[in-house]
Amino acid sequence: MPQKKTRFSNLDALRILAALGVCLFHFNWYDGSQISKLFIFGYLGVNVFFCISGYITPLVLVWSKFTYRDSGRFLVSRFFRLYPAFAIIALIEIIFYACGNPLFGYGQHLEDITWSRTLANFLLYADFVGEKWYVAVFWTLGVEVQFVLLILICFPLLVHSKSWVRVGLVLVWALAPLTVDKGPSILSYTALYGMGMAVFLKQHKSLPTWLFGVLLACAFYGHYEAVSKPAAWTALATALIVAYVPQMTVRWTENLKIDHLGKLSYSFFLIHITFGGAVMSHMKHFPPTWPYQLPGVLLATLFSLLAAATFHRWIENPCHNYARSLKAKKT
């Protein structure tokens, strides 16, 4: 039975944990303590996002009754949903680079600002030409753009009337990383998205449990062997949580502010290095051990959350509302 259009509290919770993990990874001080060693695994949060995208994007396309004729509207909607927030953060980062601001931990780095680097960042192809990202997390948006374009092409096969076509498509995504060397293209990450797509088929097309297990196993193998073992385990755990863990109750969702924090996760993900990093830059004056650095991490995280809430209210949310108005079908 197709899933009803709703907001999934579990996905919000996973997004929050994933964004927080990436944040702690970037704020790590590497002193060899157990806390520092734990923060090292925060980078795996990116794989949670990829797996969730593989599940929720096809579901959104089903909810909107997508056809190829809607491709333009959908792409414009996704552009306004994601790109303005990213572009503004990139511009802020460039201004900090150029002007220098000791309060935010920046000196003047005019030599690091070039037209080729800026163009590669704003068009999200820096990894393909060897340019550096202005903010470390921007590379994930480049992969997401590739995924959106590819899923639009593949979507009719994913909801095809014949089950072998649907399953065959997910198998192609699952095993594609085995055909290429690890790199910036979507082919290095299709297995992670494939796990999410397998969950979509299970939930939306009543995929048999045994076949769902086979698809997950193939996607796990594809990423485990070709790209990253920890990432494969992380995405597998994400897929199983999305598929089998009951949604949080309204009481838990309200008490933990899951819905509100989930909405902030994208802004927080984009903004934490630029603003939380300002706090961490001042912590370099303290001994690099956890009794001194951990309070700084907590303060940097809270400062990032405050900046994300402000950014979401004035930038991301208006763009999101406009994107939804574009995506809505005319009656």
N, C-alpha and C positions, 0 to 999 in steps of 0.2 A: 504494500500500500504506500503510495507517495506520501512523503512527509509534509505536514502542514507548515505553512509559512509562520515562523515564530523566531524568537531569539533564544539561542541555546546557552544556558548559564554555564554549562561545562566548557564550552568553547571559550567563553569569556575568561573563565578561571585558568584555562590552559594558556591563553594569550597573556594574561597577567604574569603567570609564572615564567613563561618564555621570555617576555620583555625584561622581567626582573633578573633572570639568569644572565642575559646578555649584558645588562647594566653592571652586575657584579663582576662579570668577566672583565669588563673594561676598567673597572675601578680597583682591580686587584693590585696588591703591592708586592707579591712574590717574595715572602720572607721564609718560605719553607714550612710554615705552620699548617696545621690541619685545616684551619679556616681558609687560608690562602689556597691550599690544594683543592678544596671543595669549590671555590669560586672559579677555578680554572675550567671546570666543566660547564660554566654558564654559556659558553658559545653554542652549546647544543640547542639552546632555545630557538635558534634560527631554523633548525630542522623541524621543530614543532610547528612553526608558522608555515613552512612549506607543505607539511602533511595536511594541516587544516585547510589550506588553500585548495589542495587537491580534492577535498571533500565539499567544502562550502561553495566554491565557484560553480561547479556543475549544478548544485542544488539551487543556487540563485538563478541560473539560466532556466531551469525547469519552472521555477516559480514565476518567472517573467515570460514564460511560453516563448522562449527564444527560437528564432529562425535566422537563416543567413541574412535575410533582409534587415534584421535588427542589429547587424554587426556594427554599423556606424554609430548608432545610438548607444549601444553598449560600450564601445570603446571610448566615446566622448564622456559617458558617465563615469567610467573607471578613471579617466584622465582627471576629471574634476574631483573625484573622490580621493585620489592619492597624490597627484602631481603637485598642486599648489603648495601643500604643506611641505613636501620635500623641497621644492624650489626655494621657498622662503628660508628654510633652515640652511640650505646651501648658500644662499645669498648672505645670511647672517654670518656664516662661517668665513666667507670671503672677506667681509667687512672687518671682522676681527683679525684676520690674517693681515689685511692691508693697514689698518689703523693702529693695531697693537693696543692692548689694554691689560696692564698688570693685574687689575682686579679679576679679570677672567683668565689670567694665566697666559696671555698671548703677548709675544713680542711682534715686531714688524717683520713679516716674511714676504716682502714684495716679490722676491725672486721666485717664490713658490707659486705665484699666481701667473699663469700663462693662458693665452687664448685657447690653445689646444687642450690643456687640462680642464679649463672651465667648460668648454664645449663638450668634452668627453663626459664630464660629470653631469651636466644638465641634460644630455641626451642618453645618459646611462649606458655608455659603451666603453668606459675607461679600462676595464679589464681586457678588452679585446685589442687595445692599442698600447697597453703598458703604461697608461697614465695612472697617477695616484688619485684616490678618492679624497675629497675634502673632509668627509666624515666616514669612518670605517664601515658603518652599517649600510651605506648607500649601495654597495654591491648587491645586496639582497633584492633591492628594488629592480635592478637590472635583470635579475633572474625572474622576478615576478612578472615583468613586462613580457618576457619571452613566453612564460607560461600562459598568460592571458591570450596572447596571439595564437599560440598552438592549441589551446583548449577550444577556442572558437572554431578552429578548423576541424578538430576531432569530435566536437560535441555530438553531431548527428550519429556518429558511430557509437558513442558511449550510451546513447538512448535508443539504439537500433532495436527493431522488433525481434531480431534473432539474437538469442543469448550468446551464441558462439562469436558473433561480431563484437558484442560488448566485452566479453571476456578476452578475446584476442587483442583488442585495443589496449586493455589494461596490461596484458602480458608484454606487449611491445614497450609500453612505458616502463614496466618493471625491469626489463632486461636491457634497455637501451644503454645504460651506463657501461655495460660490458663491452660495448662496441667502440668506445672512444677513450682517450686519455683524459684524466681529470683536468677540467678547465673551466672557463667562465660560462660556457654555453649551457643551455637548459638540459642538454643530454647528460650532463653529470648529475643532475638532480631529479630526473624524471621518475626514478624509483620511489623517492619520497612523496612526490605528488601522486604516484601510482597507488601508494597505500591509501591515501585519502580517497582516491577514485574508487578503490575496492570497497571502502566503507560506504561510499555513495551508492554503489550498485547493491550492496547488501541491504541498505536501508530503504532505497527507492525502488529497486527492482526485485526485491525478495530473493537475493542471491543465496543459494544453499550454503549452509555453514561450512561444509567440507570444501566447497569451491572457493569460498571466501578465504579459508585458511591457506589454500593452494596459492591464491593470488598474493596474499600477504607474504608467504614464504618466498615466492619468486622475487617480489620487490625487495624483501629483506636481503636475499642473496645477491641481487644485482647491485645494491648499494654497498653491502658489506664487503664484497670482493673487489669492487671497482673503485670505491671512493673512500668510505670511512666506516669502520666497525662501530664506534660509539654513536655515530649519527644514525646508522641503521637500527640500532637498538632503541634509540630515542624515538624515531619515527614509528617503529613498531608499537612501542608502548602508547604513543599518542593515538594511533589508529585503534588499538584495542579499547582505550578509554572512551574514545568517541563512539565506538560501536556498542559497547556493553555496559558502561557505567551509567546508571540512571541519572537523569538531570537533577541538579540541586533543587531542593524545595524552595518555595518562595521565602520562607523564613530565613534559611541560610543565605539565600541570595541577597536579601535585604540587610541582614545583620553584617555580612562581610562586604557589603557595597560592591558585589561582584559586577552587577550591570553597569554601574557608574565607572568603576575602575577599568572594566573591559573596554569601554568606549575611549578611555584615555591611553590604551596600550600602544596604539600607533604613534600618537604624538610623543609619548614617553620613549618609545623605541628610537624615534628620530632625534630627539632633543637631548637625551641624557648625556651624551659625550660633550656637546657644546656647552651646556650649562652646569651639569653635575661635575664635568671635568674641571670646571673653574675651581670648585671646592677642593678637588683632589690635587690640583696643581699647587695649592698652598700647603698641602700635607707633606710635600717633599722636604719641608724644613724640619719635620719631626722624624724621629727614628723610624726606619721601615720595619716595624714590628707591630703585630696585631693590637696590642693594648693602645697604641697611639693611632694606628691607621683605621681600625674598625669604626671608631666614632666618626671619623671623617667620611667613611663610606656611607654610614647611615645618614649623615647630614647631607652628603652629595645626592643620595637617593631621594631624600625628602625635598631637596631644592629642585631636583629634576622633575619630581611629581608635581610640585607647585607650578613650575614653568609649563609642564605639559597640560595642566588644567587650564591655565590662562590661554595657552596656544590653542587648545581644543575649542574653547568657548568662542574665541574671536576669529580663528582661522579655519581649523579643520571642520568643526560642526557646520558652519555656514556652507562650506564647500560640499560637505556630505549631503546636506539637505538639497542643495542645487543639483547634485549628481542624481539623487533619488527622483527628483522631479523630471529629469531628462530620461531616466530609465523607465519610468512609469509608462505603460502603454495607454494610448488614447482610447477612450471608450467608444 
